[in-house]
Amino acid sequence: MTVNQSGWRPEMQADAAGSNAAGLPPTATGNRALMLEEPLIFEIGSADRTGVDLEPAPAVTSRLGGLERGGEIGLPGLSEQETVRHYTRLSRQNYAIDLGLFPLGSCTMKHNPRLNEKVARLPGFADVHPLQPVATVQGALAVIHELGEWLITLTGMKAVAMSPKAGAHGELCGLLSIRAALEARGDARSVILVPASAHGTNPATAAFCGYKVENIPATPDGRVDVAALEARLGPDVAGVMITNPNTCGLFERELKQIADSVHDAGGFVYCDGANFNAIVGRVRPGDLGVDAMHINLHKTFSTPHGGGGPGSGPVVLSEALAPFAPLPFVEKRADGGFALIEEENAGEHHGSSFGRMVAFHGQMGMYTRALAYILSHGADGLRQVAEDAVLNANYVLRSLEDVLDAPFAASGPCMHEALFSDKNVAEGFSTLDIAKGLIDEGYHPMTVYFPLVVHGAMLIEPTETESKAALDQFIMALRSVAERAKAGDESLKGAPWYAPRRRLDETLAARKPVLVWEEPELEEAAE
Ligand SMILES: *Cc1c(COP(=O)(O)O)cnc(C)c1O
């Protein structure tokens, strides 16, 4: 990737139609060199083309009782090469961690080591079926068990539920465990407290479980207002959901005190562990009084995400919540073998489980990748992951705080992500303009307008896998865009100029999404 060192070059400014304001001729295809236009597969496919030679379909007899298909279903037909090119072209219109630094805050978009992929593709792991007899999948169960043991050790917790399939799903698992524990002691409570800086999934999960969500404000230094939280505790509060490190990229130093107060009031502490990457090997949430915490394997433990693969969100549980963990789970037997504990064999010991989160045991492919990542780093390597992630974020913070307002930088170093506001931009310019300008520089934008506690927030999480050279290039690009926003450079308002699509109407996309492709002729016929 080349970054435009000198900033904006007006002679290359393309107008909205894709031609060029400086007089360069538009191209017949709409392509600009390797920036390719690609139609939908339905627009290029045709029923009389196919990638394979199929036997003619046998005449359908009346076995379907009149329900047999009456005509073609309109699948696009393409040759093999057309198919390969279509998807390859589409993939080149997308941004990926394999293409460049992915600064999305809170998402931990780090390199996915190829070693993990190799391990996950070993036939003994890749080809197992969840309904195979347990005696034939002992190795797979050993992997799930060993990964679980690592997660328990790293977090200092009592038990782990491996089956949740993402962070938000893990939150659901944690809250269902809390509800089951409260119901078991005949103490149904109705309220979950959520700090203002929480990820949107936290209040959504609590509401989905039927709890009333109440907001706890943040202090001016970006942390939970402990006094406000303690004042709200009472017999109706089932628990709190706190992210640590929080979404301002700051460590919640009072978590132990908060947990003690919540426990004294009879509630439970859910910790959103999506940002575990910043503290893995350094802090054990179990020591801070946490009762349940999800871990995004696709963040901290480097399994692919963001369209690159399924998530996985194991939940570690305290002693108080462990009996309510969902089924099924893997248990090591006295003879060294592994058992899959399900309804049939749960017995008295596991009888309090709240039930199942998913049909089977979870994301096997993510377990193998995450364990490969953990074993290839070792405990010392994981500690260094956290240290380097924090170092890189602070490098970004300190390198840009002279041009972008960094609201909490005065109170000390950040954790895994650097947070900026739109305070320094010129009148009429916004965070959105900076994000769009970054696209022209060849980067995926940072997380914008989140967390809500900062005006026009820009949240940048570089992760530990970026080199200093990569960070310097990103910082230079963002600095150039930020300086244009500060100087009121009008050309920034039109960005992105170089992406396949110009600035989209995000309000219309959210309010009136068109999610189904309709054949143009049909549309015309309907009019
Ligand atoms: C990513 C994230 C989540 C949700 O995790 P998913 O795996 O995307 O469901 C929740 N909280 C925080 C702070 C996150 O960063």
The ligand as an SDF file (V2000), in Angstrom:
LIG
                    3D

 15 15  0  0  0  0  0  0  0  0999 V2000
  -16.9110   -7.2280   20.4630 C   0  0  0  0  0  0  0  0  0  0  0  0
  -17.5240   -6.8180   21.7360 C   0  0  0  0  0  0  0  0  0  0  0  0
  -18.7080   -7.4270   22.2140 C   0  0  0  0  0  0  0  0  0  0  0  0
  -19.5190   -8.4120   21.4110 C   0  0  0  0  0  0  0  0  0  0  0  0
  -18.8120   -9.5160   20.9730 O   0  0  0  0  0  0  0  0  0  0  0  0
  -19.2840  -10.3190   19.6540 P   0  0  0  0  0  0  0  0  0  0  0  0
  -18.3760  -11.4910   19.6210 O   0  0  0  0  0  0  0  0  0  0  0  0
  -19.1350   -9.3810   18.5260 O   0  0  0  0  0  0  0  0  0  0  0  0
  -20.7270  -10.7090   19.8830 O   0  0  0  0  0  0  0  0  0  0  0  0
  -19.1680   -7.0560   23.4500 C   0  0  0  0  0  0  0  0  0  0  0  0
  -18.5430   -6.1130   24.1850 N   0  0  0  0  0  0  0  0  0  0  0  0
  -17.4260   -5.4900   23.7540 C   0  0  0  0  0  0  0  0  0  0  0  0
  -16.7590   -4.4600   24.6240 C   0  0  0  0  0  0  0  0  0  0  0  0
  -16.8860   -5.8160   22.5050 C   0  0  0  0  0  0  0  0  0  0  0  0
  -15.7800   -5.1980   22.0830 O   0  0  0  0  0  0  0  0  0  0  0  0
  1  2  1  0
  2  3  1  0
  2 14  2  0
  3  4  1  0
  3 10  2  0
  4  5  1  0
  5  6  1  0
  6  7  2  0
  6  8  1  0
  6  9  1  0
 10 11  1  0
 11 12  2  0
 12 13  1  0
 12 14  1  0
 14 15  1  0
M  END
$$$$
